[in-house]
Amino acid sequence: MTQIIVVDDDLTNVSLTKMLLEMDGFDVIACTNLAQAEAASNLETKAYVVDVNLARNESGMDLLQMVRNGETAASSNTVVVITSGDYRREQEALDKGANRFLLKPYPPDQLPEILRTLIEGNKHD
């Protein structure tokens, strides 16, 4: 199965996203902060779905930078989808290397489709 790490400090959001992705055949690790996401990262990680605003003043943008800088156990070109309820964060996320930005709330069927497309296009590892 394709391993995805979902990072969101809202327990309802992270649980719902995990359940929906698992129903679509993904192996999902749910995390509520950056330390958990970093610890869960490994060479099998194919994508991250990361909320911009996390608890304790953490930012999903920091995890995006860690991935792109090779500071996690996942490949530096691993797919990263940034999510936010604030459309003004889109350009910043894309400029920092996000593969895609999703404005919350997004349709439940949109995320698995986007992940499959991005992961398929990223198979040069």
N, CA, C and O of each residue as an XYZ file, in Angstrom:
500
protein
N       0.824     -1.188      0.000
C       0.000      0.000      0.000
C       0.867      1.251      0.000
O       2.026      1.225      0.415
N       0.289      2.331     -0.468
C       0.985      3.604     -0.543
C       0.862      4.335      0.787
O      -0.243      4.613      1.253
N       2.016      4.645      1.397
C       2.015      5.294      2.714
C       1.884      6.808      2.594
O       2.650      7.462      1.886
N       0.898      7.345      3.301
C       0.640      8.782      3.358
C       0.702      9.210      4.820
O       0.190      8.508      5.692
N       1.319     10.346      5.094
C       1.308     10.920      6.439
C       0.396     12.144      6.407
O       0.605     13.071      5.624
N      -0.618     12.131      7.271
C      -1.550     13.249      7.385
C      -1.237     13.981      8.677
O      -1.147     13.367      9.740
N      -1.070     15.309      8.582
C      -0.724     16.112      9.757
C      -1.761     17.221      9.922
O      -1.872     18.117      9.085
N      -2.511     17.140     11.013
C      -3.522     18.155     11.325
C      -3.761     18.092     12.826
O      -3.937     17.006     13.379
N      -3.768     19.236     13.486
C      -3.961     19.247     14.932
C      -5.420     19.072     15.339
O      -5.707     18.855     16.516
N      -6.333     19.161     14.398
C      -7.746     18.940     14.677
C      -8.015     17.436     14.601
O      -7.955     16.843     13.524
N      -8.311     16.827     15.746
C      -8.481     15.375     15.807
C      -9.590     14.877     14.887
O      -9.473     13.798     14.305
N     -10.655     15.644     14.750
C     -11.741     15.247     13.854
C     -11.256     15.236     12.415
O     -11.510     14.280     11.682
N     -10.557     16.293     12.002
C     -10.053     16.373     10.629
C      -9.059     15.260     10.319
O      -9.160     14.612      9.277
N      -8.106     15.033     11.209
C      -7.077     14.033     10.943
C      -7.695     12.627     10.924
O      -7.298     11.789     10.114
N      -8.649     12.370     11.799
C      -9.306     11.052     11.821
C     -10.157     10.833     10.575
O     -10.132      9.753      9.986
N     -10.907     11.852     10.174
C     -11.747     11.744      8.987
C     -10.902     11.569      7.726
O     -11.212     10.731      6.880
N      -9.840     12.356      7.603
C      -8.962     12.244      6.442
C      -8.312     10.868      6.396
O      -8.227     10.259      5.329
N      -7.857     10.377      7.533
C      -7.257      9.041      7.611
C      -8.255      7.985      7.152
O      -7.922      7.129      6.332
N      -9.467      8.040      7.674
C     -10.488      7.056      7.321
C     -10.810      7.097      5.820
O     -10.885      6.054      5.171
N     -10.996      8.285      5.285
C     -11.336      8.408      3.864
C     -10.216      7.900      2.963
O     -10.475      7.227      1.966
N      -8.974      8.220      3.313
C      -7.850      7.756      2.502
C      -7.667      6.246      2.618
O      -7.339      5.580      1.637
N      -7.878      5.710      3.812
C      -7.778      4.256      3.975
C      -8.853      3.542      3.173
O      -8.606      2.462      2.636
N     -10.043      4.125      3.083
C     -11.112      3.538      2.270
C     -10.728      3.514      0.795
O     -11.237      2.698      0.027
N      -9.829      4.413      0.405
C      -9.347      4.462     -0.976
C      -8.062      3.667     -1.163
O      -7.424      3.762     -2.211
N      -7.676      2.883     -0.158
C      -6.553      1.971     -0.314
C      -5.188      2.478      0.113
O      -4.183      1.811     -0.129
N      -5.131      3.637      0.739
C      -3.858      4.167      1.213
C      -3.563      3.660      2.624
O      -4.479      3.384      3.399
N      -2.281      3.542      2.947
C      -1.813      3.248      4.299
C      -1.531      4.609      4.932
O      -0.613      5.307      4.501
N      -2.299      4.994      5.940
C      -2.238      6.354      6.468
C      -1.720      6.372      7.900
O      -2.167      5.606      8.753
N      -0.766      7.268      8.140
C      -0.279      7.543      9.488
C      -0.793      8.926      9.853
O      -0.471      9.911      9.189
N      -1.597      8.996     10.915
C      -2.174     10.263     11.353
C      -1.298     10.885     12.429
O      -0.925     10.226     13.399
N      -0.975     12.152     12.250
C      -0.139     12.885     13.199
C      -0.813     14.210     13.536
O      -1.521     14.790     12.713
N      -0.582     14.677     14.759
C      -1.185     15.948     15.160
C      -0.155     17.059     15.359
O      -0.511     18.190     15.689
N       1.128     16.730     15.155
C       2.160     17.771     15.280
C       3.383     17.391     14.436
O       3.469     16.288     13.896
N       4.306     18.319     14.341
C       5.483     18.121     13.498
C       6.406     17.018     14.012
O       6.974     16.272     13.214
N       6.563     16.907     15.318
C       7.448     15.870     15.871
C       6.940     14.474     15.507
O       7.725     13.604     15.129
N       5.640     14.264     15.619
C       5.064     12.971     15.236
C       5.284     12.697     13.749
O       5.642     11.585     13.362
N       5.069     13.715     12.925
C       5.235     13.551     11.475
C       6.683     13.237     11.123
O       6.949     12.378     10.282
N       7.605     13.922     11.754
C       9.023     13.670     11.487
C       9.409     12.257     11.924
O      10.143     11.567     11.217
N       8.917     11.830     13.085
C       9.218     10.482     13.580
C       8.602      9.403     12.689
O       9.173      8.322     12.549
N       7.457      9.680     12.091
C       6.763      8.705     11.250
C       7.354      8.612      9.845
O       7.131      7.626      9.142
N       8.096      9.619      9.439
C       8.658      9.674      8.087
C       9.667      8.554      7.860
O      10.475      8.236      8.733
N       9.603      7.965      6.670
C      10.582      6.947      6.294
C      10.635      6.856      4.775
O       9.917      7.578      4.083
N      11.472      5.983      4.260
C      11.631      5.883      2.805
C      10.378      5.372      2.104
O      10.251      5.507      0.887
N       9.453      4.787      2.862
C       8.193      4.309      2.279
C       7.153      5.420      2.157
O       6.128      5.237      1.501
N       7.407      6.562      2.779
C       6.466      7.676      2.730
C       6.401      8.217      1.308
O       7.410      8.659      0.757
N       5.224      8.181      0.725
C       5.033      8.655     -0.649
C       4.438     10.047     -0.720
O       4.579     10.740     -1.728
N       3.755     10.466      0.378
C       3.148     11.800      0.372
C       2.809     12.243      1.784
O       2.627     11.436      2.695
N       2.732     13.557      1.925
C       2.263     14.190      3.151
C       1.052     15.041      2.782
O       1.012     15.653      1.715
N       0.072     15.070      3.674
C      -1.045     16.009      3.582
C      -0.972     16.805      4.874
O      -1.224     16.267      5.952
N      -0.628     18.081      4.770
C      -0.263     18.863      5.945
C      -1.087     20.145      6.039
O      -1.154     20.923      5.088
N      -1.707     20.354      7.189
C      -2.411     21.605      7.456
C      -1.374     22.689      7.744
O      -0.345     22.422      8.364
N      -1.650     23.903      7.293
C      -0.709     25.003      7.525
C      -0.628     25.350      9.002
O       0.463     25.419      9.567
N      -1.775     25.567      9.629
C      -1.799     26.045     11.011
C      -2.001     24.886     11.970
O      -3.057     24.254     11.993
N      -0.969     24.618     12.763
C      -1.009     23.551     13.750
C      -0.956     24.164     15.149
O      -0.658     25.349     15.305
N      -1.241     23.363     16.146
C      -1.229     23.843     17.536
C       0.182     24.266     17.962
O       1.174     23.948     17.306
N       0.232     24.982     19.065
C       1.485     25.446     19.663
C       2.351     26.244     18.676
O       3.577     26.132     18.678
N       1.703     27.035     17.851
C       2.380     27.897     16.880
C       3.245     27.145     15.884
O       4.166     27.723     15.307
N       2.962     25.860     15.672
C       3.676     25.102     14.639
C       3.032     25.386     13.295
O       1.844     25.699     13.207
N       3.835     25.270     12.254
C       3.348     25.509     10.901
C       3.671     24.319     10.005
O       4.783     23.790     10.019
N       2.683     23.919      9.234
C       2.912     22.868      8.246
C       3.957     23.269      7.224
O       4.581     22.410      6.601
N       4.154     24.565      7.047
C       5.173     25.054      6.106
C       6.568     24.620      6.576
O       7.461     24.398      5.758
N       6.749     24.501      7.898
C       8.042     24.054      8.425
C       8.320     22.609      8.021
O       9.447     22.270      7.659
N       7.298     21.759      8.082
C       7.477     20.369      7.640
C       7.765     20.327      6.142
O       8.611     19.553      5.695
N       7.075     21.143      5.375
C       7.334     21.223      3.933
C       8.803     21.553      3.678
O       9.449     20.919      2.843
N       9.326     22.536      4.391
C      10.738     22.922      4.237
C      11.669     21.790      4.665
O      12.687     21.549      4.017
N      11.329     21.096      5.750
C      12.160     19.982      6.209
C      12.226     18.891      5.148
O      13.296     18.343      4.881
N      11.091     18.579      4.548
C      11.070     17.556      3.495
C      11.922     18.006      2.318
O      12.781     17.259      1.850
N      11.693     19.207      1.845
C      12.417     19.706      0.666
C      13.914     19.855      0.925
O      14.713     19.747     -0.005
N      14.300     20.101      2.171
C      15.718     20.245      2.517
C      16.376     18.917      2.871
O      17.548     18.887      3.248
N      15.635     17.821      2.755
C      16.195     16.510      3.064
C      16.396     16.261      4.544
O      17.259     15.470      4.923
N      15.618     16.922      5.389
C      15.764     16.807      6.832
C      14.819     15.789      7.459
O      14.704     15.721      8.682
N      14.143     14.996      6.628
C      13.307     13.909      7.133
C      13.825     12.615      6.518
O      14.665     12.638      5.619
N      13.322     11.494      7.005
C      13.746     10.204      6.457
C      13.097      9.916      5.112
O      13.491      8.970      4.430
N      12.108     10.713      4.717
C      11.478     10.549      3.400
C      12.342     11.237      2.346
O      13.185     12.075      2.666
N      12.121     10.872      1.099
C      12.832     11.507     -0.012
C      12.501     13.003     -0.055
O      11.381     13.402      0.265
N      13.461     13.816     -0.445
C      13.230     15.262     -0.500
C      12.235     15.662     -1.579
O      11.723     16.781     -1.563
N      11.956     14.761     -2.516
C      10.959     15.089     -3.547
C       9.618     14.398     -3.293
O       8.789     14.298     -4.198
N       9.406     13.919     -2.058
C       8.135     13.317     -1.691
C       7.007     14.325     -1.908
O       7.174     15.515     -1.642
N       5.875     13.852     -2.385
C       4.720     14.705     -2.636
C       4.253     15.349     -1.332
O       4.117     14.674     -0.311
N       4.008     16.666     -1.377
C       3.471     17.381     -0.220
C       2.264     18.190     -0.673
O       2.369     19.050     -1.548
N       1.115     17.902     -0.064
C      -0.104     18.662     -0.297
C      -0.357     19.485      0.962
O      -0.481     18.937      2.058
N      -0.432     20.802      0.797
C      -0.686     21.707      1.914
C      -2.173     22.062      1.906
O      -2.744     22.355      0.855
N      -2.798     22.034      3.096
C      -4.200     22.404      3.213
C      -4.337     23.592      4.158
O      -3.548     23.754      5.089
N      -5.343     24.415      3.908
C      -5.583     25.560      4.773
C      -6.982     26.099      4.513
O      -7.543     25.920      3.432
N      -7.522     26.749      5.501
C      -8.789     27.447      5.335
C      -8.572     28.870      4.848
O      -9.534     29.620      4.681
N      -7.331     29.249      4.620
C      -6.977     30.610      4.206
C      -6.349     30.582      2.816
O      -5.203     30.162      2.659
N      -7.090     31.022      1.820
C      -6.604     31.004      0.438
C      -5.357     31.854      0.242
O      -4.635     31.664     -0.736
N      -5.091     32.779      1.143
C      -3.918     33.656      1.001
C      -2.607     32.915      1.232
O      -1.538     33.458      0.950
N      -2.667     31.691      1.735
C      -1.446     30.905      1.979
C      -1.015     30.094      0.759
O       0.067     29.506      0.760
N      -1.846     30.055     -0.278
C      -1.576     29.202     -1.442
C      -0.249     29.528     -2.123
O       0.565     28.629     -2.336
N      -0.017     30.781     -2.464
C       1.204     31.119     -3.198
C       2.448     30.830     -2.375
O       3.447     30.345     -2.906
N       2.397     31.122     -1.095
C       3.521     30.825     -0.203
C       3.829     29.323     -0.200
O       4.988     28.919     -0.292
N       2.778     28.504     -0.094
C       2.962     27.044     -0.076
C       3.588     26.555     -1.376
O       4.508     25.737     -1.358
N       3.097     27.049     -2.485
C       3.629     26.628     -3.785
C       5.064     27.116     -3.976
O       5.908     26.396     -4.510
N       5.330     28.344     -3.536
C       6.688     28.889     -3.642
C       7.689     28.083     -2.817
O       8.858     27.976     -3.188
N       7.232     27.515     -1.698
C       8.118     26.732     -0.831
C       8.242     25.282     -1.273
O       8.962     24.501     -0.651
N       7.538     24.917     -2.349
C       7.727     23.575     -2.894
C       6.575     22.609     -2.734
O       6.732     21.423     -3.024
N       5.412     23.081     -2.279
C       4.262     22.192     -2.197
C       3.859     21.762     -3.606
O       3.894     22.561     -4.542
N       3.480     20.506     -3.745
C       3.003     20.021     -5.035
C       1.605     20.535     -5.338
O       1.224     20.726     -6.493
N       0.850     20.755     -4.262
C      -0.536     21.193     -4.430
C      -1.001     21.885     -3.165
O      -0.516     21.590     -2.072
N      -1.940     22.803     -3.311
C      -2.565     23.499     -2.194
C      -4.059     23.240     -2.281
O      -4.659     23.424     -3.340
N      -4.667     22.815     -1.177
C      -6.109     22.596     -1.140
C      -6.740     23.523     -0.115
O      -6.323     23.561      1.042
N      -7.741     24.264     -0.545
C      -8.477     25.148      0.339
C      -9.541     24.331      1.066
O     -10.357     23.660      0.434
N      -9.526     24.391      2.379
C     -10.522     23.687      3.186
C     -11.821     24.480      3.191
O     -11.769     25.710      3.189
N     -12.950     23.855      3.197
C     -13.163     22.417      3.040
C     -13.117     22.042      1.561
O     -13.608     22.782      0.708
N     -12.535     20.909      1.270
C     -12.483     20.414     -0.104
C     -13.344     19.159     -0.188
O     -13.569     18.501      0.828
N     -13.828     18.815     -1.381
C     -14.658     17.609     -1.510
C     -13.861     16.364     -1.128
O     -12.697     16.243     -1.512
N     -14.464     15.432     -0.376
C     -13.746     14.250      0.109
C     -13.099     13.416     -0.990
O     -12.041     12.827     -0.768
N     -13.705     13.354     -2.161
C     -13.142     12.530     -3.235
C     -11.984     13.211     -3.955
O     -11.280     12.566     -4.732
N     -11.777     14.489     -3.713
C     -10.725     15.238     -4.404
C      -9.326     14.828     -3.944
O      -8.429     14.679     -4.774
N      -9.125     14.644     -2.646
C      -7.798     14.356     -2.112
C      -7.212     13.040     -2.625
O      -6.069     13.041     -3.082
N      -7.935     11.916     -2.575
C      -7.345     10.669     -3.084
C      -6.977     10.749     -4.563
O      -5.957     10.208     -4.990
N      -7.808     11.420     -5.325
C      -7.539     11.569     -6.761
C      -6.271     12.383     -6.991
O      -5.433     12.020     -7.817
N      -6.137     13.472     -6.265
C      -4.938     14.319     -6.377
C      -3.696     13.539     -5.951
O      -2.668     13.592     -6.625
N      -3.788     12.819     -4.842
C      -2.638     12.052     -4.362
C      -2.202     10.999     -5.371
O      -1.010     10.862     -5.648
N      -3.145     10.262     -5.917
C      -2.785      9.240     -6.913
C      -2.077      9.859     -8.116
O      -1.059      9.347     -8.580
N      -2.619     10.953     -8.609
C      -2.019     11.627     -9.775
C      -0.613     12.112     -9.467
O       0.305     11.900    -10.259
N      -0.438     12.764     -8.316
C       0.881     13.296     -7.952
C       1.891     12.182     -7.700
O       3.040     12.274     -8.133
N       1.469     11.136     -7.003
C       2.386     10.037     -6.695
C       2.798      9.309     -7.973
O       3.965      8.955     -8.142
N       1.853      9.090     -8.858
C       2.169      8.448    -10.148
C       3.185      9.279    -10.920
O       4.106      8.722    -11.519
N       3.037     10.583    -10.916
C       3.950     11.471    -11.628
C       5.288     11.644    -10.948
O       6.207     12.225    -11.525
N       5.413     11.143     -9.718
C       6.628     11.333     -8.917
C       7.428     10.038     -8.787
O       8.254      9.924     -7.881
N       7.208      9.077     -9.651
C       7.845      7.760     -9.502
C       9.248      7.697    -10.085
O       9.611      6.705    -10.717
N      10.028      8.723     -9.884
C      11.409      8.704    -10.371
C      12.385      8.489     -9.236
O      13.584      8.710     -9.404
N      11.888      8.056     -8.064
C      12.775      7.751     -6.919
C      13.581      6.513     -7.202
O      14.382      6.094     -6.366
